[in-house]
């Protein structure tokens, strides 16, 4: 059994691009760990792989339902599926065999990418693997290791980690891996699981993952039917590595250097109280490996220990229970700040000292205020669910606001493209809490976002500024009402995507054909919301992973009632309706109009479950 050891690495900053001319690539999230005292040990495991190189790229699509079941696991730039029994109406589809085929296909794809970029095939590919605490993680990890081994990769197991840390494992010295895979399903139920993929250049695009899943479909069908063979030799040893400690130190160093406290440099958070709610996901490390080591008092922190059943609440900064519990802890402890992480820590939200929840538009506004202070005039990219009030907030501080397609990868890639086209863009954020900064490899890292907020909090205190970070967004104008409704796509799962696309396109057509009087497709300026935030004006547009449109309703006096954003979900077979009104009662007026003049009139209720809309209107 050959031993594989980590080798030194040098940090390589990532590059980026924009919307009018270049191709776009952006950088994804890093990894972390929690209070585990045994990370120093080296655990070796033999990946049980017999062997097969699988199908070459470009081979014809594997036929039948078996192959399609693998392709349907693609979730934009990720893979997501049901890994455990227990969901009504959903069978397990993310099986060990599926994961092994996908992992092997990623290894093959990575080898071809390295050959394309270097001009020669790499002698060795080193891939790191992390996971969140889901109950299906250990079993699926074994399949993941075996698949990578089939592709000839050396495998480094980070154990429980965060998504951002996975990307950083390709960057940080001493690690410097060629690729990384994070096993997580983010905030979805404990029965789900999934895969996120990274190279040194960032997260994979939807097109990349489509390629990988198509390769995997061939392998899956072949193995289900007993066909397959080949091999790349002896499967490598899987080496256990402690990446999370290095990543936590990386975050601590950033805080110390940028605060540069005049009297206690190494403990710049002394005297501050910060409450963390990790939701039993991966974020507990931030409490003891970052905050406490910098001198912070974290008394009152919640749900820090990993538990793959997520017994207390959904680990999600958008979850009302998560924010309410954190608010209560902040007020009870007299804390300066509360922090809420999602499961894999690529998203976050905060609570200020007064107990105000800062997520969604508020979090984007707070980060915009901080970033515009450092980079005056910069562009801020968000998804098109952001409010008009946020646009005014950014512009009032000298910034520019680009609205773009929903989807964190879409938003980040848009910022990458803008920078490549010469448009200075330092902040890209989705209203869900995904946020990336140019200074941090265009990586959506919830922990790094909190680091930026904490640095600002300390600087304000040192400067004698009263009110804490919440005071930075006091003038943010918010909608009178905000409502999210969902319409499930009924019928066979294999038909859901096509039906959802048809429904969303019908909305655009109804407006363009004047069947919805008073509705106008929106246009935000930099990119065309009127074209559904789908179209770029460049020669190399970003992949479209879901169809969506944004429109405004005007009354008979030409006064704007509110805005609706309609989109097909990439996570589940449904359509989301995000509504914002400019006056009380506006959301119900818009929903009633859409129900009567669009959903029923078009016949879409034949395959859409519109009960949420009907109930809201009543």
N, C-alpha and C positions, 0 to 999 in steps of 0.2 A: 504493500500500500504506500504510494508516494505521498509525501507531505507537501502541501502547498503553503507558502508563506506570503505575507503581504510585502510589497516592495515600496521604496520611497517614491514620492510623487511631487510634481510641481504644480502649482495652481495655474490653471489656464482660463482667463476670463472668456466669457462667451460673447459671440457677436450677435447682431440683430438686424432687422429690416422693416420697410413700410408699405403703405397701401397703394402708391401709385406706380411703383416700378419694381421692386425686387421681390424675391421669394422670402417667405417669412419663417423664421424658426425662433422658438423662445425656450427659456429654461424653466424647468419644474422644481419640485420641492425637495428638501433635505430630510434627514432622519434623526430621531432622538431615542432616549431611553429613560427608564424610571429607576426607582430605588431598588436596583438589583445589585447585590453585593458580590456576585460571583462572575462578573463579566470577564475577569482576567483569565479564566480557564480557557483552554483550547479544546473544543469538542469536535471530534472527527466522526464523520458518518460516511459510509460508502453509499453512493447513489446507485440504486439498482437499475442499471440501464443495460440493456442488451444492445442496442443499436441501430440506428437507421438515420440516414441523411435526409430521407423524405424526398419530396418532389422538388424539382428545380423551380426557380421563379418563373412566372409567366405561363405555368402549365394550365390547361383548361380546368374550369371550375368543376369540383367534385359534385356529382349529381345526387339528387335525392334529399329526403328530409334529414338524414343523418348528417350530411355535410352542412346543410342550412342551419341545423341546431347549433353548430359551432360558430357560424357567421353571425347568428343572432346574439351571441354573447358580446359582440362589439358594442361599446357604449361611447360613441364619439372617439376620443383618444385613449379610452380605457377599455378594459374588459370587465363586465359585471354579470353575475348570475346567481341562481339559488344554489346554495351549497349544503343546506340542511333541510330535512323534512320539517313541515310545520306551517307552511304558508298555504292558505286556502286557495285552491285553484292554480297553484304553481308547483310543478314538479321540479325535482332537483335536476339542474342541467350543467352546473359547474362541477363536474366530477373529476376525480383524480386523472382519469384517462384524458379528459379534455384539457386539463391544466398541463399535463405532461406534453401533449401535442403542441399546445400554444407556446410553452417554454422552449421546446426544441426549435420551433419555427422562429422565435425571437432570436435565439442563438445563431441560426443560419442567416437571418436577415442582418444581424449585427456584423457577422463575418463579411458578408457581401458589401455592407456599407463601409467597413474599414478598408476593404480591398479597393473600393471606388475612390475613397478619399486619399489613401496612402499610395495607391498604385501597386501594392503588393499585398498578398494575404498575410495577416498577422500570424506569428508563430503560436501565440497564446492569447486567448480572450479571457479576461478576468471579469466576472459578473458578481455583484453583490445582491443579496436578497434580504428584505426585511418584511415584517408582518405586523398587523395590529392584533389585539388579543382575542379575536373571534374564535369560537369553539372549533370551527372547521380548519383553522390555520395550520396546526401541526400536521394533519393528514395531507392537506393540499400542498404544504411545503415540501414534503417528501417527494411528491409527484413533480413539483417544480424543479427540485434538485436533479431528479432523474432526467427530465427533459433537457435541461441545460447540459447535463453530462453527455447525452446523446449527440448534442451539437458540438461536442469537444470543448466546452467551456470549463474553466476552473471556477469553482463556486465558493463564495464567501458568505457565510450565514451571519447576519447581524442580529438575528432573533427579533424580539419586540423592538420596534423602531417607529419612526415617523416617516411620512412620505417625503418631506423636504430633506430629511437626512439622507434618504436614498440617493437623491440627486447629488447632494454634497459629497457622498462617498466617491463620486467620480472626479471631484475637485480637490478635496482636502489632502494635504501632504500625508504620506505614509499609507494612503489608501489608493486614490487615483485609478479607480477601476474603469474598465472600458464601457460598462453598462450596469444598469441596476434595475431590479424589479421590486415593487412594493405590493404586497398582498393585502388589500383592504377594500371595503365597500363604503368607506366614509361614514356618513350618518344613516345609511340604510339599515333595515332590521338585522338582528343578529344572525338570521338564517341566510343572509346574503354574503357574498365575498366577491373579490375581483382582483384585477392586476393593473398596475400602472407602470409604464416603461420609461426608462431614461437612458440617454447616452451623455457624453461630455457636452454635447451641444444642446441638451435640454430634453424636454418631454417629446415623445413621438406625436406626430400628427394623426388625424383620423385616417388619412390615406395610408400611412405607415401601418397602422393597426389593422386596417382592412386587408392589406397585403399579408400580414402575419396570420390573421384568422383564416384567410383563404388557403394558405399553405397548411395550416393546422387542420382544416377540414379534410384535406386529402389524407393526411396521416391518420386522422381519427377514423375515417371510413375504412381505410386499409386495415387498421388494427382491429376494428370491430368485425371485419370479415376474415380475419386471420391472415391477411397479407402483410408483408413488410419484412425488412431485413437490412442488411448493410452494417454500418457501424464505423465509429471513429476511434476504436481502440479501447483501452482500459478506462473505465469511468474514473474521474478524478476524486480525490478526497474533498469533502466539504469542510472548510476551515471556519470555525467560529471566531468572529472578530468583534471588538468593542468599538464601534463607530460612534455610539451615542455620547460617550465621555468626551471624545474629541470635538464633536459638534457642539456640545454644551460649553466647552472651553472657548470655542470659536465665538459663541454668542456673548459669553462673559467678557472676552477681550474687547469686543466691539463696544459694549457699554462702558467699560473702564476708559478706553481710549477717547471716546467721543464726549463723555461727561468730563473727564480730566478733573476730578474733584480736587479742589485746592488743599484740603486738609487730610482726606483719607481716600487716596486714589484707588486702593484695592477693594474698598468697601463703599462704593458710591451710593448704595441704597440704604446705608445705615440711617435709621430714623424714619424710614418709610414702611408703611404697612400695605401689602399687596395680597389679595385673596385670589386663589386660582381654583377654577372648577374644571377638572379634566374629564368629567362625565364617564369615568372608568375606562377611558380610552388611553391614548398614548402620551398625553400631555403632562403627566405627573412629574416627569424629569425636570420640567421648567421650574418647578417649585424648589426642589432640593439641590439640583445641579446648577441652577442659574441664579435664582433670586436669593436663596438663603446664603449661598457662598459669596454673594455680593453685599451681604449685610441686611437684607430685607427681613421683616417680620411677616411670616406667612400664616400666622394663627388664623384659624377659621376656614382654611382652604377645604374644598369639597371633592369627594369622589376621585382621589388621586390614584388609587390602586387599580391596575388593569383588571377588568372583568368582562369577558366576551359576551355576557348576557345583557350588559348595560342595564342593570336593575333599577337605577334611580331616575334616569331620564335619557332621552336621545342625546348623544354627544353632538350638539349642533348649536352654534351661536345664534341661529334663527329660532331656536326652540323656546317657547314662552316659559316653560317650566325651568329650563336651564338659566335663563336670564333672571327670572323671579327669585330663584334660590340664591343666585350670586348677589343680586341686589340686597337680599336680606342679610347675607353674610357681611357685605361691605358696610351696611349701616350698623349691624350689631358690633362689629369690630372697630368701627371708626376708621376704616381703611382709606387709603389714598386712591386705590384703584382695585377694580375687580377684573378678572380675565376669564373668558370662556373659550375653550378650544373644542373643535370637532374631533372626531375619533382619531384621525391620522395627522392632525395638527397642520394641515395646509390652509385651514381657515381659523379665524378668531373673531371675537367681539369683546368689548370691554364695558365696564360700569364705572362711572365717575364717582368722586367722593360724595356727591349728593344723592347717589342712588339712581341716576339716570342711565338707562340702557343706551349704549352706543354701538349699534349695528346697522346694517343696511346703508341707506343714504347718509346717516349720521357718521358712520365709521369712514365712509369715503370722504365726507366733508372734513373730518378730523385729520385724516392722512393727507388730504389736499392742502389744508392749512399748514401742516408741518413741511411738506415737500415744497410748496410754493415759497415758503420762507427760505429754503435752501437753494431753490432753482426758480427764480422769478420768471414768469411768463411761460412756464412749461405747459405742455399739453397733458391733460388727464383723460385717459380712456376708460369708459365704463360700458356696461351692457345697457341696452335701450330701455330697460325697466326703470332706470334712474329718473328722478323727478325733474321738472322744470326748475324747481327751487334749488336743486343741487347745481344745475347749470348756472343760475344767477350767483350762487355762492362762489363757485370757482372763478367766474368772470369778475366778480367784485374784488377779488384778490389778485387780479392781473393774469389769471390763468386762462387756458382754453379748454373746452370740453368736447370730446369726440364720443358720441354714442355709437355703439356697435352691437353686433349680434350677441345674444345671450349665449353663455358657455365660457367658462374661465379660460379655456385654451384659445377660443376665438378672440377674447378681449386682450390676452397677453400677446398673441401673435400679431394683433393689430398694432400694438405698441412697438413691437419689434420692427414691423414694417415701416412704421412712421419714422423711427430713428434712422433706419437705413436710407430713408428718402430725405433725410436732412431735417426732419421735424422733431425738435427736442421733446422727448416724451419720457418723463421719469416715473410716472405712476400709472398702473393699470389695475383696476379693481372691478369686481363683480359685486352686485348688491347682496349676494349670498355670503360675503366675507372673504372670498378668494381675492388676494391682493399681491401684486408683484411690483418690484422696484428695479429700475435699470441698474442701480448700484449693487444689486444682489442677484446678478445673473438672470434677471427676468424670471425669477422663481417665485411661485405662489407659496409663501411660507408664513403661516399664522404666527409662529413664534417670532420671526423677524419683524413682523408688523408690530407686535407687542413691544419688542425691543425698541423700535423707533418711538413709540408712544411713551415708554418709560424714560428714555433719554430726554425727551421734551419735558416730561413732568419734572425731572430733576433739575434741568436747566431753568425752568420757570421758577422753581423754588429758590435756586441760587441767585436768580436775578430779582427776587422779591416780588414776583408777579402773583397776585392773588387769584383764587378761583379754580386752580387746577386745570387739567386738560379740557374739561367740559366747557370752560369759558371760551375756548377757541371756536365753538360752533353755535354760540348763542343766537347769532343772526341768521341761522339756516331756516329758510321758509319751507315748511313741510306740507304735503297735501292735506286737505280737510279730511279725506278718507282714503284708505288703501285696502283693497280686498283681493284675495287670491282664490279663484274657483278652478276646479279641475273637472274635465269630462273624460271618462274612461272610454277607450275604443273597444267596442264589443266584437265578439267573434274570435276566430283563430288567431293565436299570437303571430303566426307567420304573415298575416295580412295587416297587422296593426300599423306598421310604419307607412305602408302605401295609403291606407285609409286616412291616417292622421295628416299626411301630406296633402291629400285631396281636400280635406276639410279646411286646412289653413289656407290653401290656394283659393278655395271658394270664397273665403272672406275677402281676399284682395279683389277677386273678380266682381263680387257683389258691389263693392265700393266703386270700382272703375266703371262698371256698367250702370251706375246711378240707381241701383236697387236699394241702397241704404242712404237715403237723403240725410244730409247733415254730417255724415262721416267723411273725413278727409285723411288719406294716408299721409303720415307725418314725414317731415324732412328736417334733419338736424344740421345740415350744412356740410360738414367735412365728409361724411359718407351718407348715402341716401337711405334714410329710414323708409322713404316712400317706395323703395324697392325691397323692403322687408329686412333691411340691415343684412342683406345677403350678398350684395354685389359690391365688389371693389372696383375702383376705376383703373386698376393697374393691369398689366399683361399677365400676371401670375397670381390670381386670386387665391385666398385661403379656402381650403376645403369646406363645403357646406355640410354640416353634420345634422342639421334640423332646420325645418322651414318655419319662418316667423315673420310677423308684421306688426307694426305699431300704427295706430290711428287715433285721431281725436274726434270727438262729437261736439258739434256746435248747435245751439238752440236756434229758434226762429229769429232771434235778434242778433245772430252771429256772435254770441258769447260762448266761449269754450266751456263745456260742461265738465270734460275730463279726458283722460287718455286710457286706451286699452292696448295691451300688448298680448297678442295671441301667438302661441308657439307649440310645436310638438315636443314632447319630452324625449330626451335621449336615454333617460333612466327607466321609464315605465311606459306601457301602452296607454298614454293619455295625452290630452291637450290642456295646457295651462292658460288661464285667462287672468292676467294681472291688470287690475283697474285702479286708477287714481282719479279722484274727483277734486274739483276746485271749490266746491261748496257742499255742505251737508245734504245728503240725499242723492248726490250725483251718481254714485256707483250703482244704486238701485235703478235709477233712470236709464243708465247705459245698459245694464244687464237686461232690463225689461225690453228695451229696444232691440237688442241682439237676439233675445229669445224669440220675440214675435216676428221680426222682420228678416231674420237670418236663419237661425237654427231650425225653426219650424217650417218657415217658408221654403227653405232649400231642401228639406227632407233629410238633413244630416242626422236628425234624431233617430233615423233608422238604424244607424250603427254607432252613434255616440250616446253615452249615458249622460243626459243633461239634467239629472235630478238635482245636482248642487245648484245650478243656475235657477231652476224652478223654485227650489226652496228659498233661495236668497231673495228672489223677486217677491215671493209671497210674504 
